[in-house]
Amino acid sequence: MNEDLDLFRRMILGLQKEAIPEENLDLRNLEDPKWQQLRREGLVDVFDDSHRDEPPHRVISLTADGQKLSEIIRDDSIWNDTKAQLAAANRPLTIAVLKETLLTDYSRRGA
């Protein structure tokens, strides 16, 4: 089953510079399956950034692996080449496979 990898890319790149308050997200509910999938893959995390005596203030941000992946997928040619290679190899186009492929490949190269 293939996933909308371009949507995942936009979500990850949107978090690249800073954590985003839940109310500012396009997918406003952090329980949405797309955000949950990124959490299960260890690419994003949600935490309460409120201070004493303030109401809860949930934000979402990239994990260390999410930051590494975001640096790699910023490059359009790497992004498109990787998707094409996975499709040619008959591998599923999922965020899990993409994460494994890119992080493994680039860690071998020392990038």
C-alpha positions as CSV (number, residue, x, y, z in Angstrom):
1,M,0.0,0.0,0.0
2,N,1.4,3.4,-1.0
3,E,1.0,6.5,1.1
4,D,0.9,10.1,0.2
5,L,4.6,10.7,0.7
6,D,4.5,14.3,-0.6
7,L,2.1,15.1,2.2
8,F,4.4,13.6,4.8
9,R,7.3,15.6,3.3
10,R,5.3,18.8,3.6
11,M,4.5,18.0,7.2
12,I,8.1,17.2,8.1
13,L,9.5,20.2,6.3
14,G,6.9,22.5,7.9
15,L,8.3,21.5,11.3
16,Q,12.0,21.9,10.3
17,K,12.6,25.3,11.8
18,E,10.5,25.3,14.9
19,A,7.9,23.5,17.0
20,I,4.4,24.4,16.0
21,P,1.5,24.9,18.4
22,E,-1.4,22.5,17.8
23,E,-3.8,25.3,16.9
24,N,-1.6,26.5,14.1
25,L,-1.4,23.1,12.2
26,D,-3.3,22.5,9.0
27,L,-4.2,19.1,10.4
28,R,-5.5,20.6,13.7
29,N,-6.0,17.4,15.5
30,L,-2.7,15.7,16.6
31,E,-4.6,12.5,16.9
32,D,-5.0,12.5,13.1
33,P,-3.6,9.2,11.6
34,K,-1.0,11.1,9.6
35,W,0.5,12.8,12.7
36,Q,0.2,9.5,14.6
37,Q,2.1,7.7,11.9
38,L,5.0,10.2,12.0
39,R,5.0,9.8,15.8
40,R,5.1,5.9,15.5
41,E,8.0,6.3,13.1
42,G,9.9,8.4,15.7
43,L,10.0,11.5,13.4
44,V,7.9,13.9,15.5
45,D,6.9,14.2,19.1
46,V,4.2,16.1,20.9
47,F,4.7,17.8,24.2
48,D,3.0,20.2,26.5
49,D,4.9,23.5,26.4
50,S,2.8,25.3,28.9
51,H,4.2,27.0,32.0
52,R,3.1,27.0,35.6
53,D,-0.6,28.1,36.0
54,E,-1.2,28.2,32.2
55,P,-3.6,26.1,30.2
56,P,-2.1,23.2,28.3
57,H,-0.2,24.3,25.2
58,R,0.6,21.3,23.0
59,V,3.2,21.7,20.4
60,I,4.6,19.3,17.8
61,S,8.3,19.1,16.8
62,L,10.8,16.9,15.0
63,T,12.8,14.4,16.9
64,A,16.6,13.9,16.1
65,D,15.7,11.4,13.4
66,G,13.1,13.7,12.1
67,Q,15.6,16.6,11.9
68,K,18.1,14.3,10.0
69,L,15.4,13.2,7.6
70,S,14.2,16.7,7.0
71,E,17.7,17.8,6.0
72,I,17.8,15.0,3.4
73,I,14.4,15.4,1.9
74,R,14.8,19.2,1.4
75,D,16.7,18.3,-1.7
76,D,14.1,17.8,-4.5
77,S,16.4,15.5,-6.6
78,I,17.2,13.2,-3.6
79,W,13.5,13.1,-2.8
80,N,12.4,12.3,-6.4
81,D,15.3,9.9,-7.0
82,T,14.6,7.9,-3.8
83,K,10.8,7.6,-4.6
84,A,11.7,6.4,-8.2
85,Q,14.3,3.9,-6.9
86,L,11.8,2.5,-4.4
87,A,9.1,2.2,-7.1
88,A,11.5,0.6,-9.6
89,A,12.5,-2.0,-6.9
90,N,8.8,-2.7,-6.2
91,R,9.2,-1.5,-2.6
92,P,6.2,0.0,-0.9
93,L,6.1,3.8,-1.0
94,T,5.5,4.3,2.8
95,I,7.0,6.7,5.3
96,A,8.6,3.7,7.1
97,V,10.4,2.5,4.0
98,L,11.4,6.0,3.0
99,K,12.8,6.7,6.4
100,E,14.7,3.4,6.6
101,T,16.1,3.9,3.1
102,L,17.2,7.5,3.4
103,L,18.6,7.4,7.0
104,T,20.5,4.2,6.3
105,D,21.8,5.3,3.0
106,Y,23.0,8.7,4.3
107,S,24.4,7.4,7.5
108,R,26.6,5.0,5.4
109,R,27.8,8.0,3.4
110,G,28.6,10.0,6.6
111,A,26.1,12.7,5.6
